[in-house]
Amino acid sequence: MRHHSNIAKSPIEPPRGKNWRRGTPDPSFASRERYQYRESNAFRSVSLDPLSTFSVDVDTASYANVRRMIRKNLSIPSGAIRVEEMINYFDYNYPAPRGEIPFSMMEEVATCPWNPRNKLVRIALQGKEMPTETRAPANLVFLVDVSGSMKSENKLPLLKRSLQMLTNQLRRDDRVAIVVYAGSSGVALPSTPCSDTAGIHDALDRLEAGGSTAGGAGLNLAYRIARENFQKSGANRVILATDGDFNVGPASDSALVSLIEKKAKSGVHLSVLGFGMGNYNDSVLEKLSNKGNGNYAYIDTLNEARKVLVRETQGSLVTIAKDVKIQVEFNPKKVKSYRLVGYENRILENEDFSNDKKDAGEIGAGHQVTAFYEIVPANRFGSDKETTLFRYRKPEADLTEVAESNELLHVRLRYKSPNGTKSRRVTFPVADSKKDFSRATTDFRFAASVAAFGMKLRASGNTKGVSRARIQQWASQSTGPDRWGYRKEFLELVKEADF
């Protein structure tokens, strides 16, 4: 049975002005930022679609970008809001993995805060940490956009300082090369050991913006240098830093994505750092990171650079599992319908779950993945002879004994080792819970408040009756330990947002 996604066919959603919902566009808002619009996932009937399959996502770009728009009092295009990236921006107190599986898995069930008649199920993963001193040497190529569009202070100047921060976190035996591209591409620094930090910083300092944007040529050159200095057991990665405004060479999204898909097979991963505003192309940068076996962050301040490139360095550099897929089977005795919150661009066909040739998301050292399902409990069971379930229903549509248990759903997960070609399968059941939302863990409640905020910004009908005050209440009562102040900052954003 196929699980059809709710991805809209409409291509790019342009941004709209501050007051667009009231029909008065703000002409001062630049009209060249590009976002891919996707419909929110709808509720699906368990009798018709008993399986839900998706690829994990550890990107955080959407939250930082939305924060920028809120602070500048701009309206937010729906395509800019990816709820899963907003949830995964924050740290949660998940247990460390034990044994040979490189991540731990956990679940929690409580009433759904925005619709107490439903239940909210959290599925979470915690990647194992990898201290800097224990990892293999890294081979990095900074691919820096120095085109004319990068001149403003929040672009190339911020980019250079950000990459200098990253260089300071690297080991002496790591290597860095710098490739630049504008009207043409070139090598600003050959592959250099990080024992020469001053030389790397000096090369970054010398970068200046000017010219058009030949991104495709730069990508080819960066990957070639990465392959020439390939570390067989280490991290090999191109770090693309740009506003995404490609206008020379293979400028279409499809051509660039096709190029990256080919390069990803070389064993070199891609990380994307987005900068700037006005002409920002989130649409293409998200696609490149997805197909390049990497991650995607948006950097608008030095504090965000510190979060992504200092505090989370190992997760950005070291992959502990690749092609990570999750498949959930719902118990028709307990669940009438379900909705995956976010991950609209990560939906997979059900048969893709066991297809090792199908690309999926990567998890880096210390990375966390959080996903929510909102479920409608079943009041009765209605048979559907066309439906075949593997755990809860027999081929003739009769319930199995397991369906009579307290299980709501069954989670299956597949992943490959960083250099592997064959996936490993892990499974665990999720039991029903009578727990009220107010009694859920602090992390569950805070993550749910972030999800509600993202849905509210998208004007989702699922949170139609939820007020700003309710979201503030849920978040303020679940900030918990907040070492870096990110949760406190979230509370301020909720107050500032226009919805």
Secondary structure, DSSP 8 states (H G I E B T S, - for coil): --------S--EE----TBGGGTB--TTS-S--BEE-------EETTT--EEEEE-----HHHHHHHHHHHTT----GGG--HHHHHTTS--------SSSSEEEEEEEEEETTEEEEEEEEEEEEE----GGGS--EEEEEEEE-SGGG-STTTHHHHHHHHHHHHHHS-TT-EEEEEEESSSEEEEEEEEEGGGHHHHHHHHHT----S---HHHHHHHHHHHHHHT--TTSEEEEEEEE-----SSS-SHHHHHHHHHHHHTTT-EEEEEE--SSS-BHHHHHHHHHHTTS-EEE--SHHHHHIIIIITHHHHH-EEEEEEEEEEEE-TTTEEEEEEES-GGGB--GGGGG-TTS--EEEETT-EEEEEEEEEE-SS----TT---SSSB-TTS-B-TGGGSSEEEEEEEEEE-TT-SS-EEEEEEEE-----GGGS-HHHHHHHHHHHHHHHHTT-GGGTT--HHHHHHHHHTT----TTSHHHHHHHHHHH---
